[in-house]
Amino acid sequence: MAEKRLTKHELKDDPLVTGAFKARTYINENRERFLWGAGIFAVIILAGIWFINGRREKDVKAEALLTRANLELQSGQVPLALQDLRQLVEKHAGTSAGSKGSYYLANTYFDNGDYNQAELHYGKFLGGGGGNEILKSSASGGLGVCYEKKGKNKEAADTFMKAIKTSKNNFQTPDYLVGAIRNYSILGDSAEARKLFAQLRKDFPIYREQHNQALLYMARQGIFDRRE
């Protein structure tokens, strides 16, 4: 059987043919607009690639600077480490290494007794939202000590409580509990001090040194453990 050939009239009425014809006509009439759109899309793609590559390069430089600063700290070259950490924090803010740089810079100032600068950079680290839970709790603990050194016992107690919450019962938590107990004892809040000591004794029964420290701080303020 011979294949049926479509007439011009039938081709004209065919919806696929008609649609293709209309699409081609529309494209021809709006060629310039399509070219502009394609150009803009290409620029967006290139800008995205440039941004990603630039960000990667910045991250690599920041990580290298952080590594160098850590090596300097380990070898006792504190002035050089401080210089590199300050550069890291100032020039590479927004990177993961830059955030960690604030933490290590705060620790370095803390170890050298500069509690004002330590407080500043612990605050920057915690405000930036970076770092893992261990670093966050450690920064809160360090910040708590900075407040305590400056006689801000209420702020210190509150900050140690944040450290306790963030550390989630890991190896650091007993020390944060002792810090909170110490400051609540100084504030004369015997109920909170006893409550936290009960938590320390219950959750960390083998941490005898921390138990003894907490009891000593409480006793100095006339607060004694009242066991049922």
Backbone bond lengths (Angstrom), bond angles and torsions (degrees), N, CA, C in turn:
res aa  C-N    CA-C-N  psi(-1)  N-CA   C-N-CA  omega(-1)  CA-C   N-CA-C  phi
1 M - - - 1.462 - - 1.523 108.52 -
2 A 1.296 116.85 129.21 1.466 121.81 -177.18 1.518 110.00 -69.32
3 E 1.349 116.06 140.42 1.470 121.43 179.91 1.515 108.87 -69.96
4 K 1.328 114.70 135.04 1.463 120.33 -179.09 1.515 109.33 -77.36
5 R 1.345 114.87 131.57 1.460 119.75 178.12 1.522 109.05 -99.41
6 L 1.353 114.18 136.30 1.451 118.47 -179.80 1.517 110.81 -76.17
7 T 1.312 114.74 138.24 1.467 119.68 177.56 1.514 108.94 -79.11
8 K 1.363 116.54 167.13 1.457 121.22 177.62 1.517 111.23 -59.85
9 H 1.314 115.01 -36.90 1.464 119.65 -178.85 1.537 109.95 -66.59
10 E 1.360 115.51 -40.80 1.454 119.57 179.69 1.530 111.53 -68.74
11 L 1.351 115.54 -38.24 1.459 119.02 176.96 1.522 111.09 -62.65
12 K 1.318 114.03 -40.50 1.460 119.67 -179.65 1.523 111.14 -62.60
13 D 1.344 116.41 -36.87 1.457 120.70 -177.77 1.539 113.12 -84.79
14 D 1.358 117.30 -9.93 1.461 120.33 -179.45 1.542 109.86 -68.16
15 P 1.340 119.29 123.95 1.466 120.82 -175.62 1.520 113.80 -62.44
16 L 1.365 118.05 -35.19 1.457 120.32 179.44 1.523 111.18 -65.57
17 V 1.315 114.16 -44.77 1.468 119.36 179.86 1.519 110.11 -64.88
18 T 1.321 115.01 -44.31 1.465 119.59 -178.98 1.521 110.71 -62.61
19 G 1.347 116.08 -42.21 1.469 120.30 -179.88 1.511 111.75 -64.75
20 A 1.331 116.42 -41.91 1.459 120.29 179.45 1.517 110.96 -64.31
21 F 1.327 115.55 -40.27 1.471 120.36 179.47 1.527 110.43 -63.72
22 K 1.330 116.45 -44.13 1.464 120.85 -179.72 1.538 110.57 -65.32
23 A 1.332 116.60 -39.67 1.459 120.11 179.94 1.516 110.71 -64.33
24 R 1.340 116.68 -42.97 1.459 119.77 -179.88 1.523 110.67 -64.46
25 T 1.327 115.03 -40.13 1.457 119.63 179.00 1.527 110.88 -63.25
26 Y 1.325 115.68 -43.18 1.478 120.02 -178.99 1.529 110.75 -63.88
27 I 1.337 116.16 -42.32 1.463 120.58 179.81 1.521 110.86 -63.33
28 N 1.359 116.01 -44.15 1.462 119.67 178.77 1.522 112.24 -61.64
29 E 1.314 115.68 -39.34 1.465 119.99 -178.31 1.526 111.89 -73.25
30 N 1.353 115.93 -25.07 1.467 119.42 -177.36 1.530 111.81 -118.03
31 R 1.333 115.76 29.56 1.459 121.16 -176.12 1.536 111.66 -56.28
32 E 1.321 116.06 -45.18 1.468 120.09 -177.00 1.529 111.67 -62.51
33 R 1.348 115.22 -40.38 1.458 119.55 179.42 1.531 110.69 -64.46
34 F 1.337 115.89 -40.86 1.464 119.39 179.34 1.526 111.08 -64.94
35 L 1.333 116.30 -39.32 1.455 120.08 179.71 1.527 111.28 -64.50
36 W 1.345 115.76 -41.31 1.452 120.07 177.22 1.536 110.73 -61.89
37 G 1.330 115.84 -43.62 1.466 120.16 179.63 1.517 111.72 -61.97
38 A 1.344 115.72 -43.16 1.462 119.78 178.68 1.521 110.91 -63.64
39 G 1.341 115.69 -39.26 1.461 120.08 179.72 1.527 111.27 -64.35
40 I 1.335 116.01 -44.11 1.461 119.90 179.20 1.530 111.03 -63.02
41 F 1.338 115.94 -41.82 1.467 120.45 178.71 1.525 110.55 -61.07
42 A 1.335 116.78 -41.85 1.466 120.97 179.35 1.522 110.87 -63.81
43 V 1.346 116.08 -41.19 1.464 120.00 178.81 1.523 110.47 -62.36
44 I 1.345 117.24 -41.76 1.467 121.40 179.01 1.525 110.69 -61.56
45 I 1.331 116.18 -44.26 1.466 120.78 179.38 1.529 110.68 -61.81
46 L 1.333 116.31 -46.13 1.467 120.49 -179.28 1.528 110.99 -64.51
47 A 1.335 116.43 -39.24 1.460 120.12 178.91 1.539 110.31 -64.20
48 G 1.351 116.01 -39.71 1.457 119.88 177.79 1.518 111.72 -62.80
49 I 1.331 116.50 -43.70 1.470 120.80 178.56 1.523 110.48 -62.87
50 W 1.344 116.30 -43.03 1.462 121.10 179.51 1.528 110.55 -61.91
51 F 1.336 116.19 -42.69 1.460 120.56 -178.93 1.522 110.83 -64.48
52 I 1.333 116.98 -45.17 1.470 121.25 -179.08 1.523 110.55 -62.93
53 N 1.342 116.45 -45.37 1.466 120.23 -179.96 1.525 111.03 -64.09
54 G 1.353 115.49 -40.64 1.457 119.66 178.59 1.511 111.85 -64.48
55 R 1.335 115.48 -40.09 1.464 120.24 179.46 1.519 110.65 -65.92
56 R 1.339 116.39 -40.71 1.459 119.98 178.70 1.524 110.69 -62.77
57 E 1.341 116.10 -42.84 1.465 120.29 -179.89 1.525 110.61 -63.27
58 K 1.346 116.42 -40.79 1.452 120.75 178.70 1.521 110.79 -65.25
59 D 1.346 116.50 -40.52 1.466 120.82 179.02 1.523 110.86 -62.99
60 V 1.335 116.57 -41.80 1.466 121.26 -179.00 1.526 110.14 -63.37
61 K 1.338 116.75 -44.96 1.467 120.33 179.39 1.522 111.06 -63.52
62 A 1.329 116.22 -40.54 1.466 120.61 -179.49 1.525 110.82 -65.19
63 E 1.324 117.13 -43.30 1.467 120.69 179.77 1.527 110.70 -63.98
64 A 1.339 116.66 -39.20 1.464 120.17 179.06 1.527 110.80 -64.28
65 L 1.331 116.55 -39.89 1.455 121.29 179.74 1.529 110.81 -67.50
66 L 1.336 116.76 -39.81 1.469 120.91 178.15 1.525 110.50 -64.82
67 T 1.320 117.17 -43.06 1.466 121.15 178.52 1.522 111.04 -60.82
68 R 1.327 116.13 -43.76 1.468 120.21 179.82 1.533 110.91 -63.28
69 A 1.332 116.10 -42.82 1.467 120.18 179.70 1.527 110.84 -62.64
70 N 1.328 117.33 -41.07 1.466 120.65 179.02 1.531 111.41 -64.42
71 L 1.319 116.22 -39.91 1.468 119.86 177.18 1.526 110.72 -64.45
72 E 1.319 116.29 -38.04 1.469 120.56 178.05 1.525 110.96 -65.98
73 L 1.331 116.60 -39.45 1.469 120.00 177.55 1.523 110.86 -63.95
74 Q 1.336 115.95 -42.61 1.466 120.46 -178.36 1.519 112.09 -66.18
75 S 1.322 116.20 -29.33 1.470 119.99 -179.55 1.528 112.11 -94.25
76 G 1.337 117.60 6.24 1.456 121.26 176.18 1.514 115.43 81.80
77 Q 1.323 117.92 11.67 1.467 121.19 179.56 1.537 109.77 -90.23
78 V 1.331 114.93 67.49 1.468 120.86 -172.61 1.529 113.18 -61.85
79 P 1.355 120.13 -45.75 1.472 119.26 179.96 1.532 112.81 -57.98
80 L 1.335 117.14 -41.34 1.467 120.73 178.58 1.525 110.43 -66.89
81 A 1.326 115.94 -40.51 1.472 120.31 179.26 1.526 110.40 -62.87
82 L 1.320 116.86 -43.65 1.470 120.25 178.47 1.522 111.13 -61.11
83 Q 1.321 115.56 -40.96 1.470 120.00 179.38 1.522 110.94 -62.24
84 D 1.325 116.43 -45.66 1.469 120.42 -178.70 1.533 111.24 -69.58
85 L 1.317 116.93 -38.67 1.467 119.92 -179.96 1.528 111.04 -67.68
86 R 1.337 116.91 -38.62 1.472 119.21 176.77 1.523 110.68 -63.93
87 Q 1.336 116.09 -41.17 1.472 120.06 177.65 1.521 110.85 -63.80
88 L 1.325 115.94 -39.89 1.460 121.18 179.54 1.526 110.85 -62.34
89 V 1.318 116.49 -45.18 1.464 121.23 -177.92 1.522 111.34 -68.57
90 E 1.332 116.58 -38.79 1.465 121.05 -176.00 1.528 112.61 -76.91
91 K 1.332 117.22 -41.01 1.465 120.75 -171.55 1.528 114.00 -99.35
92 H 1.321 117.09 -13.98 1.466 119.14 -176.30 1.524 111.57 -127.60
93 A 1.309 115.51 35.09 1.465 120.00 175.44 1.527 108.76 -63.04
94 G 1.308 116.69 142.63 1.459 120.84 -179.86 1.513 113.37 96.21
95 T 1.328 117.92 -13.66 1.465 120.51 175.68 1.531 108.89 -93.86
96 S 1.321 115.81 161.21 1.463 120.47 177.95 1.521 110.71 -61.85
97 A 1.342 116.36 -42.09 1.463 120.53 179.18 1.519 111.02 -66.03
98 G 1.338 116.84 -36.52 1.456 120.39 178.45 1.511 111.43 -62.92
99 S 1.322 116.52 -40.54 1.465 121.07 177.69 1.529 110.86 -63.82
100 K 1.320 116.50 -46.44 1.467 120.28 177.65 1.520 110.50 -63.01
101 G 1.334 116.00 -32.57 1.457 120.46 178.84 1.516 111.54 -59.37
102 S 1.342 117.00 -38.63 1.472 120.71 177.46 1.525 110.36 -61.95
103 Y 1.320 116.05 -40.04 1.471 120.78 179.81 1.530 110.65 -64.69
104 Y 1.346 117.06 -49.50 1.459 120.41 -178.09 1.525 111.51 -68.73
105 L 1.330 116.76 -33.04 1.459 119.74 176.95 1.532 109.89 -65.58
106 A 1.328 116.30 -42.93 1.469 120.62 176.97 1.525 110.63 -61.02
107 N 1.328 117.59 -44.75 1.466 120.96 179.13 1.525 111.83 -60.51
108 T 1.337 115.87 -40.09 1.465 120.05 -178.52 1.520 110.88 -66.57
109 Y 1.324 116.65 -43.83 1.466 119.85 176.08 1.536 110.32 -62.85
110 F 1.329 115.71 -40.91 1.473 120.88 179.74 1.526 110.20 -59.40
111 D 1.339 116.82 -48.54 1.462 121.31 -178.31 1.522 112.13 -62.81
112 N 1.340 116.58 -23.99 1.458 121.18 179.81 1.527 112.69 -98.60
113 G 1.349 115.31 9.76 1.455 120.00 173.88 1.514 115.56 78.48
114 D 1.342 118.23 10.43 1.466 121.13 177.87 1.536 107.71 -92.80
115 Y 1.320 115.66 83.09 1.462 120.25 -172.41 1.533 112.66 -74.35
116 N 1.319 117.32 -23.52 1.468 119.57 176.69 1.528 110.89 -66.39
117 Q 1.342 115.91 -48.59 1.460 119.89 178.77 1.529 110.92 -69.48
118 A 1.323 116.80 -35.82 1.465 119.87 177.63 1.523 109.95 -62.52
119 E 1.331 116.57 -45.20 1.467 120.98 178.20 1.523 110.84 -58.80
120 L 1.324 116.24 -43.73 1.469 121.22 -179.38 1.522 111.54 -59.03
121 H 1.321 117.06 -48.05 1.469 120.09 -173.44 1.529 112.76 -81.85
122 Y 1.332 117.80 -28.30 1.466 118.06 170.23 1.525 109.45 -62.47
123 G 1.335 115.54 -41.62 1.462 119.91 178.48 1.517 112.23 -62.49
124 K 1.331 116.90 -40.68 1.471 120.72 178.67 1.522 110.68 -63.98
125 F 1.322 115.34 -42.97 1.474 119.14 180.00 1.515 110.99 -62.65
126 L 1.322 116.68 -47.70 1.465 120.69 -178.53 1.522 111.32 -68.01
127 G 1.327 117.11 -34.58 1.466 120.49 178.74 1.508 113.27 -72.25
128 G 1.345 116.17 -23.85 1.460 119.58 -179.02 1.511 113.95 -77.20
129 G 1.320 116.90 -17.67 1.459 120.37 177.25 1.519 114.67 77.12
130 G 1.353 117.76 8.89 1.457 119.33 -179.67 1.518 112.56 -91.93
131 G 1.328 115.18 178.66 1.453 119.83 176.46 1.514 113.71 84.87
132 N 1.340 114.92 161.21 1.464 119.92 178.29 1.522 110.20 -86.41
133 E 1.332 116.49 178.89 1.455 120.67 -174.79 1.523 112.38 -65.05
134 I 1.321 117.35 -34.55 1.467 120.35 179.84 1.522 110.32 -65.65
135 L 1.345 117.18 -44.96 1.462 120.17 178.83 1.526 111.03 -65.43
136 K 1.333 117.05 -39.62 1.462 120.18 179.75 1.526 111.57 -63.98
137 S 1.322 116.44 -44.85 1.463 119.10 179.83 1.524 110.65 -67.38
138 S 1.327 116.63 -38.05 1.459 120.59 178.20 1.524 110.79 -64.06
139 A 1.341 116.30 -41.10 1.467 120.38 178.11 1.527 110.61 -64.46
140 S 1.328 117.12 -40.14 1.468 120.31 177.45 1.522 110.71 -64.37
141 G 1.325 116.76 -40.62 1.456 120.14 177.36 1.522 111.87 -62.94
142 G 1.340 116.11 -43.70 1.464 120.28 177.58 1.513 111.75 -63.22
143 L 1.333 115.77 -41.51 1.462 120.45 178.65 1.526 110.76 -63.81
144 G 1.339 115.85 -37.96 1.456 120.16 177.30 1.523 111.82 -59.86
145 V 1.328 116.25 -42.47 1.467 119.94 178.37 1.531 110.62 -65.49
146 C 1.336 117.05 -39.12 1.472 120.46 177.88 1.523 110.61 -58.89
147 Y 1.333 116.17 -45.80 1.470 119.69 177.22 1.533 110.78 -60.82
148 E 1.318 115.55 -42.95 1.457 120.26 -178.05 1.524 111.25 -63.39
149 K 1.327 117.39 -41.99 1.460 121.53 179.13 1.523 111.56 -60.95
150 K 1.335 116.29 -27.04 1.466 121.40 -178.80 1.528 111.79 -96.49
151 G 1.334 116.04 9.06 1.453 120.18 176.88 1.515 114.30 78.09
152 K 1.335 117.42 13.74 1.470 121.20 178.98 1.527 108.90 -94.35
153 N 1.337 115.71 72.20 1.461 120.06 -171.14 1.519 113.67 -69.21
154 K 1.325 117.46 -32.78 1.469 119.27 177.83 1.527 110.25 -66.21
155 E 1.331 116.27 -46.79 1.470 119.77 177.29 1.521 110.70 -62.39
156 A 1.333 115.94 -38.66 1.465 120.13 179.32 1.523 110.99 -63.01
157 A 1.330 116.69 -46.57 1.464 120.21 -179.90 1.526 111.08 -61.27
158 D 1.329 116.62 -44.18 1.467 120.75 179.71 1.526 111.30 -62.42
159 T 1.332 116.16 -39.16 1.467 120.21 -178.02 1.516 111.31 -72.26
160 F 1.317 117.54 -37.53 1.471 119.67 174.36 1.532 110.70 -62.80
161 M 1.313 117.01 -35.59 1.464 120.08 177.40 1.535 110.59 -63.83
162 K 1.342 116.73 -37.94 1.468 120.58 175.69 1.527 110.40 -63.92
163 A 1.327 115.77 -39.89 1.467 119.79 178.46 1.526 110.85 -63.73
164 I 1.326 116.55 -40.68 1.473 121.00 178.02 1.523 110.29 -61.28
165 K 1.319 116.02 -44.50 1.461 120.55 -178.88 1.525 111.66 -65.99
166 T 1.331 116.50 -40.53 1.468 120.75 -177.18 1.521 111.77 -73.39
167 S 1.333 116.90 -35.77 1.472 119.47 -175.61 1.521 112.85 -71.55
168 K 1.343 117.46 -21.66 1.471 121.89 174.16 1.533 112.89 53.06
169 N 1.328 114.78 52.93 1.468 121.40 175.33 1.525 113.94 57.40
170 N 1.333 116.78 43.99 1.458 118.00 172.69 1.531 109.12 -98.99
171 F 1.328 116.80 -168.40 1.461 120.33 -173.37 1.523 113.40 -64.25
172 Q 1.352 117.78 -17.62 1.459 120.33 -179.19 1.532 112.55 -84.59
173 T 1.314 116.42 -23.62 1.461 120.91 -170.82 1.523 114.59 -55.99
174 P 1.356 120.20 -42.14 1.468 118.63 -179.64 1.533 113.57 -56.66
175 D 1.340 116.65 -38.33 1.463 119.48 179.30 1.529 111.48 -68.25
176 Y 1.332 116.62 -35.80 1.471 119.18 177.79 1.531 110.37 -69.38
177 L 1.311 116.51 -35.75 1.463 120.17 176.07 1.526 110.63 -62.53
178 V 1.328 116.61 -42.73 1.464 120.78 177.61 1.530 109.93 -62.01
179 G 1.337 116.55 -41.87 1.464 120.03 178.70 1.515 111.91 -61.19
180 A 1.321 116.26 -43.68 1.463 120.23 178.81 1.528 111.04 -65.89
181 I 1.336 117.04 -43.69 1.471 121.44 177.97 1.527 110.50 -59.66
182 R 1.316 116.19 -43.45 1.466 120.80 -179.51 1.531 111.52 -58.88
183 N 1.323 115.99 -45.95 1.463 119.85 -176.86 1.524 112.70 -75.64
184 Y 1.324 117.46 -36.59 1.471 118.85 175.23 1.524 110.60 -66.23
185 S 1.334 117.01 -33.34 1.468 120.36 176.92 1.525 110.22 -65.42
186 I 1.325 116.44 -43.62 1.473 120.31 178.57 1.524 110.12 -62.42
187 L 1.332 116.63 -36.65 1.465 121.11 179.28 1.527 112.55 -74.31
188 G 1.327 116.25 -9.83 1.461 120.35 -179.37 1.521 113.76 81.32
189 D 1.331 116.22 15.11 1.472 120.66 179.30 1.531 108.36 -89.09
190 S 1.333 115.12 79.33 1.466 119.86 -174.88 1.527 112.24 -65.72
191 A 1.328 117.13 -33.74 1.469 119.92 -178.36 1.528 110.50 -64.37
192 E 1.324 116.59 -45.42 1.476 119.90 -179.38 1.521 110.68 -68.85
193 A 1.330 116.94 -38.32 1.464 120.30 178.97 1.530 110.70 -62.45
194 R 1.324 116.49 -45.20 1.473 119.81 178.85 1.533 111.41 -65.39
195 K 1.309 115.55 -39.65 1.471 119.91 -179.98 1.530 110.63 -60.84
196 L 1.335 116.03 -45.02 1.463 120.09 -179.40 1.524 111.23 -70.15
197 F 1.330 116.85 -33.75 1.461 118.46 177.02 1.529 110.50 -66.27
198 A 1.322 116.64 -39.07 1.471 120.32 176.79 1.526 110.00 -61.24
199 Q 1.341 117.08 -38.98 1.469 121.30 177.54 1.524 110.54 -65.46
200 L 1.325 116.22 -42.84 1.465 121.05 178.57 1.523 110.85 -60.35
201 R 1.324 116.63 -45.76 1.466 121.36 -178.34 1.531 111.81 -67.29
202 K 1.330 115.65 -37.94 1.472 119.87 -177.02 1.534 112.04 -75.55
203 D 1.341 116.66 -47.53 1.466 120.23 -173.96 1.522 113.31 -83.36
204 F 1.334 116.88 -23.24 1.469 120.23 -176.65 1.535 109.98 -134.03
205 P 1.313 116.35 66.66 1.478 120.68 -173.81 1.526 114.40 -65.51
206 I 1.323 118.49 -24.10 1.470 119.17 -175.94 1.535 112.63 -92.29
207 Y 1.319 117.53 -2.95 1.472 120.62 -178.93 1.534 109.30 -86.55
208 R 1.328 115.64 69.76 1.460 121.30 -174.22 1.532 112.71 -64.79
209 E 1.310 116.93 -37.24 1.470 119.59 -179.65 1.525 110.82 -61.05
210 Q 1.356 116.37 -44.41 1.465 120.07 178.30 1.530 110.97 -65.87
211 H 1.340 117.59 -36.81 1.474 121.29 176.39 1.529 109.68 -57.98
212 N 1.341 115.67 -48.05 1.461 120.27 -176.82 1.532 111.43 -66.62
213 Q 1.336 115.72 -39.28 1.470 119.03 177.65 1.527 110.78 -61.19
214 A 1.328 116.27 -46.11 1.467 120.55 -178.37 1.533 110.73 -62.73
215 L 1.326 116.62 -43.98 1.470 120.36 179.14 1.527 111.07 -61.55
216 L 1.330 116.18 -39.04 1.463 120.78 179.63 1.531 110.96 -64.11
217 Y 1.350 116.20 -46.82 1.468 119.75 -179.65 1.527 110.81 -63.28
218 M 1.316 116.58 -38.75 1.462 120.20 178.97 1.531 110.68 -66.96
219 A 1.336 116.28 -43.75 1.464 120.49 -178.04 1.525 111.59 -63.33
220 R 1.323 116.61 -35.43 1.471 120.17 179.63 1.527 111.47 -61.54
221 Q 1.332 115.69 -27.22 1.461 120.35 179.93 1.528 112.19 -101.51
222 G 1.347 115.39 12.20 1.458 119.95 178.62 1.515 113.92 75.11
223 I 1.329 115.99 25.02 1.470 120.86 178.88 1.521 108.00 -110.33
224 F 1.312 116.64 127.56 1.460 119.44 -177.46 1.525 109.74 -124.48
225 D 1.339 114.30 149.71 1.466 121.11 -179.18 1.520 109.58 -68.85
226 R 1.330 116.15 127.78 1.464 120.94 179.47 1.522 108.72 -113.16
227 R 1.284 116.91 93.93 1.460 120.64 179.74 1.518 109.53 -82.66
228 E 1.349 113.40 143.44 1.456 118.66 178.87 1.526 109.38 -68.13
